[in-house]
Amino acid sequence: MKHIEIFISCKYDYNSDTGIWIYYLNYNKAVIKRSGVLNHAGSPNKTLLASLYLALQQVTEPCHITVHSKAALGFKNPKQSKNKKMIVQIQQLINKCGH
């Protein structure tokens, strides 16, 4: 089974509630980089989770995936997370794709 590394990061502007997300997909020395803007993001963690969700959508076959982030994403206690809905969507996507 393939092994893919996903690196996610973001910048967040509290004044405008805008998040800038970025992710890198790394597989076998090939790297895909994508970035974008999330208006009305809500928080830096929600922007990071959106980045992870978008990156996972690019992986079309079952793989071992390692996610790298400087911030905790809330997967250890999703019921207590403010971003529970996004975490559930990510978990459903992972289950659907067989990762």
MDAnalysis code that builds the backbone (N, CA, C; Angstrom):
import MDAnalysis as mda
import numpy as np

u = mda.Universe.empty(297, n_residues=99, atom_resindex=np.repeat(np.arange(99), 3), trajectory=True)
u.add_TopologyAttr("name", ["N", "CA", "C"] * 99)
u.add_TopologyAttr("resid", np.arange(1, 100))
u.add_TopologyAttr("resname", ["MET", "LYS", "HIS", "ILE", "GLU", "ILE", "PHE", "ILE", "SER", "CYS", "LYS", "TYR", "ASP", "TYR", "ASN", "SER", "ASP", "THR", "GLY", "ILE", "TRP", "ILE", "TYR", "TYR", "LEU", "ASN", "TYR", "ASN", "LYS", "ALA", "VAL", "ILE", "LYS", "ARG", "SER", "GLY", "VAL", "LEU", "ASN", "HIS", "ALA", "GLY", "SER", "PRO", "ASN", "LYS", "THR", "LEU", "LEU", "ALA", "SER", "LEU", "TYR", "LEU", "ALA", "LEU", "GLN", "GLN", "VAL", "THR", "GLU", "PRO", "CYS", "HIS", "ILE", "THR", "VAL", "HIS", "SER", "LYS", "ALA", "ALA", "LEU", "GLY", "PHE", "LYS", "ASN", "PRO", "LYS", "GLN", "SER", "LYS", "ASN", "LYS", "LYS", "MET", "ILE", "VAL", "GLN", "ILE", "GLN", "GLN", "LEU", "ILE", "ASN", "LYS", "CYS", "GLY", "HIS"])
u.atoms.positions = np.array([
    [0.845, -1.178, 0.000],
    [0.000, 0.000, 0.000],
    [0.894, 1.246, 0.000],
    [0.531, 2.237, -0.777],
    [1.300, 3.476, -0.866],
    [1.289, 4.224, 0.463],
    [2.336, 5.009, 0.697],
    [2.413, 5.869, 1.875],
    [2.511, 7.316, 1.401],
    [1.575, 8.130, 1.843],
    [1.527, 9.543, 1.468],
    [1.658, 10.385, 2.728],
    [2.455, 11.443, 2.624],
    [2.563, 12.398, 3.713],
    [1.828, 13.675, 3.315],
    [1.053, 14.193, 4.259],
    [0.330, 15.443, 4.043],
    [0.829, 16.457, 5.067],
    [1.280, 17.602, 4.579],
    [1.720, 18.696, 5.435],
    [0.693, 19.816, 5.294],
    [0.127, 20.259, 6.418],
    [-0.877, 21.321, 6.366],
    [-0.436, 22.499, 7.221],
    [-0.848, 23.675, 6.796],
    [-0.550, 24.889, 7.535],
    [-1.598, 25.936, 7.167],
    [-1.640, 27.002, 7.980],
    [-2.572, 28.082, 7.663],
    [-2.123, 29.370, 8.322],
    [-2.674, 30.443, 7.827],
    [-2.566, 31.761, 8.456],
    [-4.001, 32.242, 8.633],
    [-4.229, 32.920, 9.741],
    [-5.596, 33.343, 10.044],
    [-5.601, 34.802, 10.464],
    [-6.513, 35.560, 9.897],
    [-6.682, 36.968, 10.246],
    [-7.956, 37.114, 11.073],
    [-7.786, 37.415, 12.348],
    [-8.935, 37.525, 13.251],
    [-9.830, 38.708, 12.905],
    [-9.264, 39.789, 12.379],
    [-10.064, 40.970, 12.051],
    [-11.063, 40.701, 10.928],
    [-10.637, 39.993, 9.923],
    [-11.516, 39.736, 8.772],
    [-12.126, 38.334, 8.790],
    [-11.736, 37.498, 9.781],
    [-12.209, 36.107, 9.871],
    [-11.907, 35.352, 8.574],
    [-10.697, 35.550, 8.074],
    [-10.266, 34.920, 6.831],
    [-9.065, 34.022, 7.112],
    [-9.128, 32.820, 6.577],
    [-8.016, 31.895, 6.721],
    [-7.374, 31.604, 5.376],
    [-6.077, 31.535, 5.371],
    [-5.333, 31.126, 4.176],
    [-4.773, 29.746, 4.472],
    [-5.178, 28.752, 3.690],
    [-4.749, 27.374, 3.927],
    [-3.740, 26.952, 2.872],
    [-2.943, 25.969, 3.253],
    [-1.970, 25.405, 2.319],
    [-1.740, 23.946, 2.690],
    [-1.603, 23.118, 1.675],
    [-1.218, 21.734, 1.948],
    [-0.215, 21.261, 0.902],
    [0.585, 20.300, 1.333],
    [1.542, 19.624, 0.463],
    [1.240, 18.129, 0.545],
    [1.101, 17.489, -0.575],
    [1.003, 16.032, -0.647],
    [2.343, 15.519, -1.138],
    [2.925, 14.608, -0.410],
    [4.239, 14.091, -0.762],
    [4.145, 12.582, -0.938],
    [4.456, 12.121, -2.147],
    [4.488, 10.691, -2.420],
    [5.675, 10.379, -3.318],
    [6.580, 9.554, -2.825],
    [7.686, 9.051, -3.633],
    [8.445, 10.179, -4.338],
    [8.785, 11.218, -3.588],
    [9.539, 12.383, -4.060],
    [8.742, 13.316, -4.973],
    [7.491, 13.020, -5.215],
    [6.637, 13.928, -5.972],
    [5.822, 14.752, -4.972],
    [5.734, 16.050, -5.203],
    [5.045, 16.934, -4.271],
    [3.980, 17.735, -5.017],
    [2.793, 17.771, -4.423],
    [1.718, 18.615, -4.939],
    [1.455, 19.676, -3.880],
    [1.427, 20.934, -4.291],
    [1.172, 22.042, -3.378],
    [-0.090, 22.768, -3.833],
    [-0.981, 23.009, -2.881],
    [-2.203, 23.769, -3.163],
    [-2.431, 24.749, -2.018],
    [-3.055, 25.878, -2.331],
    [-3.393, 26.859, -1.309],
    [-4.656, 27.590, -1.728],
    [-5.258, 28.270, -0.770],
    [-6.468, 29.011, -1.067],
    [-6.905, 29.828, 0.128],
    [-8.022, 30.489, -0.030],
    [-8.563, 31.365, 0.996],
    [-9.905, 30.819, 1.460],
    [-10.121, 30.861, 2.763],
    [-11.384, 30.436, 3.357],
    [-11.995, 31.643, 4.052],
    [-13.038, 32.231, 3.447],
    [-13.725, 33.367, 4.053],
    [-14.647, 32.878, 5.154],
    [-14.831, 33.682, 6.172],
    [-15.659, 33.325, 7.330],
    [-15.199, 31.991, 7.908],
    [-13.908, 31.868, 8.102],
    [-13.299, 30.601, 8.527],
    [-13.717, 30.206, 9.935],
    [-13.811, 31.140, 10.842],
    [-14.228, 30.818, 12.198],
    [-13.081, 30.680, 13.179],
    [-11.990, 30.045, 12.772],
    [-10.837, 29.870, 13.661],
    [-9.665, 29.316, 12.868],
    [-8.461, 29.429, 13.428],
    [-7.300, 28.838, 12.757],
    [-7.414, 27.318, 12.635],
    [-7.929, 26.655, 13.671],
    [-8.060, 25.193, 13.608],
    [-9.044, 24.756, 12.536],
    [-10.108, 25.503, 12.360],
    [-11.070, 25.160, 11.312],
    [-10.430, 25.326, 9.931],
    [-9.572, 26.317, 9.794],
    [-8.852, 26.510, 8.529],
    [-7.902, 25.340, 8.278],
    [-7.208, 24.881, 9.325],
    [-6.330, 23.708, 9.192],
    [-7.121, 22.470, 8.805],
    [-8.256, 22.266, 9.439],
    [-9.087, 21.098, 9.123],
    [-9.609, 21.163, 7.693],
    [-9.953, 22.365, 7.236],
    [-10.393, 22.515, 5.844],
    [-9.258, 22.155, 4.892],
    [-8.039, 22.549, 5.237],
    [-6.873, 22.207, 4.430],
    [-6.685, 20.694, 4.362],
    [-6.824, 20.035, 5.500],
    [-6.691, 18.572, 5.538],
    [-7.786, 17.906, 4.718],
    [-9.004, 18.384, 4.834],
    [-10.127, 17.807, 4.081],
    [-9.885, 17.923, 2.576],
    [-9.441, 19.088, 2.141],
    [-9.179, 19.286, 0.714],
    [-8.027, 18.410, 0.233],
    [-7.009, 18.243, 1.071],
    [-5.879, 17.381, 0.693],
    [-6.330, 15.930, 0.575],
    [-7.124, 15.474, 1.526],
    [-7.598, 14.081, 1.502],
    [-8.475, 13.797, 0.282],
    [-9.174, 14.794, -0.200],
    [-10.003, 14.614, -1.395],
    [-9.155, 14.302, -2.625],
    [-7.899, 14.686, -2.609],
    [-7.013, 14.441, -3.748],
    [-6.479, 13.016, -3.794],
    [-6.560, 12.301, -2.673],
    [-6.050, 10.931, -2.605],
    [-7.181, 10.001, -3.029],
    [-7.030, 9.372, -4.183],
    [-8.140, 8.636, -4.795],
    [-8.117, 7.135, -4.561],
    [-7.066, 6.617, -3.940],
    [-7.000, 5.183, -3.679],
    [-6.565, 4.954, -2.233],
    [-6.854, 3.787, -1.673],
    [-6.454, 3.517, -0.281],
    [-4.944, 3.635, -0.104],
    [-4.533, 4.369, 0.927],
    [-3.117, 4.603, 1.219],
    [-2.912, 4.712, 2.719],
    [-1.674, 4.505, 3.139],
    [-1.284, 4.878, 4.486],
    [-0.970, 6.366, 4.427],
    [-1.554, 7.135, 5.334],
    [-1.381, 8.583, 5.304],
    [-0.846, 9.061, 6.645],
    [0.179, 9.898, 6.576],
    [0.705, 10.566, 7.753],
    [0.445, 12.058, 7.585],
    [-0.169, 12.663, 8.593],
    [-0.487, 14.092, 8.545],
    [0.463, 14.835, 9.477],
    [1.055, 15.913, 8.952],
    [1.954, 16.754, 9.735],
    [1.322, 18.130, 9.902],
    [1.209, 18.561, 11.162],
    [0.655, 19.866, 11.473],
    [1.327, 20.396, 12.735],
    [1.516, 21.691, 12.822],
    [2.109, 22.279, 14.025],
    [1.096, 22.379, 15.160],
    [-0.183, 22.313, 14.845],
    [-1.234, 22.453, 15.853],
    [-2.009, 21.145, 16.001],
    [-2.512, 20.920, 17.201],
    [-3.392, 19.771, 17.427],
    [-4.707, 20.021, 16.698],
    [-5.229, 18.974, 16.074],
    [-6.422, 19.139, 15.247],
    [-7.717, 18.722, 15.942],
    [-7.639, 18.054, 17.067],
    [-8.841, 17.708, 17.816],
    [-9.357, 16.307, 17.600],
    [-8.583, 15.431, 16.983],
    [-9.058, 14.076, 16.713],
    [-9.055, 13.177, 17.947],
    [-8.306, 13.558, 18.997],
    [-8.280, 12.733, 20.205],
    [-9.588, 12.840, 20.977],
    [-10.199, 14.009, 20.996],
    [-11.472, 14.236, 21.680],
    [-12.433, 14.990, 20.764],
    [-12.899, 14.356, 19.692],
    [-13.732, 15.095, 18.732],
    [-15.049, 15.587, 19.332],
    [-15.583, 14.878, 20.321],
    [-16.853, 15.306, 20.924],
    [-16.702, 16.623, 21.662],
    [-15.495, 16.932, 22.134],
    [-15.258, 18.167, 22.877],
    [-14.753, 19.293, 21.982],
    [-14.491, 19.006, 20.737],
    [-13.942, 20.002, 19.825],
    [-15.026, 20.956, 19.336],
    [-14.652, 22.204, 19.145],
    [-15.561, 23.191, 18.559],
    [-15.795, 22.903, 17.079],
    [-14.908, 22.122, 16.488],
    [-14.980, 21.796, 15.059],
    [-15.436, 20.363, 14.837],
    [-16.326, 19.884, 15.678],
    [-16.779, 18.489, 15.636],
    [-17.322, 18.112, 14.252],
    [-18.090, 18.987, 13.650],
    [-18.700, 18.689, 12.351],
    [-17.636, 18.440, 11.276],
    [-16.608, 19.285, 11.250],
    [-15.537, 19.130, 10.264],
    [-14.738, 17.856, 10.527],
    [-14.485, 17.540, 11.795],
    [-13.746, 16.327, 12.139],
    [-14.519, 15.091, 11.696],
    [-15.828, 15.094, 11.894],
    [-16.661, 13.962, 11.468],
    [-16.615, 13.825, 9.946],
    [-16.659, 14.943, 9.221],
    [-16.578, 14.893, 7.754],
    [-15.251, 14.298, 7.297],
    [-14.169, 14.659, 7.965],
    [-12.854, 14.125, 7.614],
    [-12.807, 12.628, 7.905],
    [-13.324, 12.214, 9.046],
    [-13.337, 10.792, 9.387],
    [-14.181, 9.992, 8.396],
    [-15.298, 10.548, 7.960],
    [-16.131, 9.862, 6.967],
    [-15.403, 9.739, 5.634],
    [-14.693, 10.769, 5.238],
    [-13.918, 10.728, 3.994],
    [-12.816, 9.674, 4.075],
    [-12.145, 9.604, 5.222],
    [-11.089, 8.598, 5.417],
    [-11.679, 7.197, 5.331],
    [-12.798, 6.984, 5.996],
    [-13.441, 5.667, 5.962],
    [-13.932, 5.296, 4.561],
    [-14.479, 6.255, 3.865],
    [-15.002, 6.025, 2.509],
    [-13.889, 5.596, 1.542],
    [-12.729, 6.222, 1.683],
    [-11.612, 5.950, 0.774],
    [-10.776, 4.744, 1.207],
    [-10.966, 4.252, 2.419],
    [-10.242, 3.069, 2.877],
    [-8.836, 3.342, 3.352],
    [-8.567, 4.552, 3.820],
    [-7.228, 4.886, 4.323],
    [-7.038, 4.304, 5.711],
])
